[in-house]
Amino acid sequence: MAATPPAPRLTDRDTWQKQLDELRIREKAHTREGDAIAAARRRLPMVEVDATARLVGVDGPTPLLDVFEGRSQLIASYHMWHAGRSAADQCEGCTFFNGQVLELSYLHSRDVTFAVFCQGPFEETLRYRDFMGWQLPWYSVPPESLDALVAGRAFGMKACYLRQGDRVFETYWTTGRGAEAMAPSYGLLDMTVHGRQEGWEDSPEGWPKRFRTDGDQFRLDGRPTAQWSRLAAGRDDDLGRGASTGGGHQGTCH
């Protein structure tokens, strides 16, 4: 019989609610500080980006300006890619974050386009998008556009752009834990008693900490976790290179 999972101490509802009310004060302060940071973010200066920088999409070569789809703002998620490797070996962090951006209509209602800018060759990476069942606008960044778009940074970042006429400006970028805004799973886990179950968390003694933070937190049995449900549904994970299976790539872009 499995051991009983650890749990907080038991108390009466009034005592529990009193401590929860005290925590709520901190939660509200945290929310207000997030609002203040967002306000500061809106006041950052911006840098111009080559609006003609070429990407490759479903319609072939596409200038950055056209990726906006006529809207004034763009959020680009830069998806890391391991060229020539199997689906099982692709970036677990990018798979985790991009896979949670499902409903774009609310962004569109604010005049914002969301798109994925993938590091790998278009046909191969599009097969991955289709295997995952994503509907996100998908582009590949060719080598000649790396300097203009990535500018010495690394894939895995998220960047925001503003279009004014035929000019494009970068207004913000982030990476690492800054990408967590894309992952409601983490926000929900943070509400639970056992949290994310990752080794870095400050939890009571004996709380489960099943996952490392070197990519292990986004993988299960040698694959990005979300891939298993796609395989169970009968989807083909062949990326066109004759390799549909593989061991887990250790490491993550986040």
Number of C-alpha atoms within 10 A of each C-alpha: 3 4 5 6 9 13 11 9 5 7 8 7 8 9 10 11 11 11 10 11 12 10 11 12 11 11 12 11 11 12 12 12 12 12 12 12 12 11 11 10 12 11 10 9 10 13 11 14 18 17 18 16 19 25 25 20 19 13 7 12 15 17 16 22 23 14 22 22 14 12 18 17 24 26 21 22 25 25 28 23 20 14 13 16 18 22 27 24 21 25 26 28 25 25 21 20 21 20 18 13 15 10 10 14 11 10 14 14 10 11 15 22 24 21 20 20 26 25 22 20 17 21 15 18 24 20 17 21 20 15 19 21 12 16 14 17 15 23 30 27 24 18 12 11 17 17 12 15 21 14 10 9 11 15 19 25 21 21 18 18 22 23 20 11 8 10 14 23 19 19 18 17 15 12 18 13 8 12 19 14 11 17 15 13 14 13 14 11 13 13 10 9 13 19 18 21 19 17 14 11 12 10 15 11 7 9 17 16 15 11 16 13 13 13 19 23 20 22 22 14 11 15 23 25 18 16 20 16 11 15 13 8 8 10 15 15 21 17 21 14 10 10 14 15 15 14 13 21 20 15 14 19 18 21
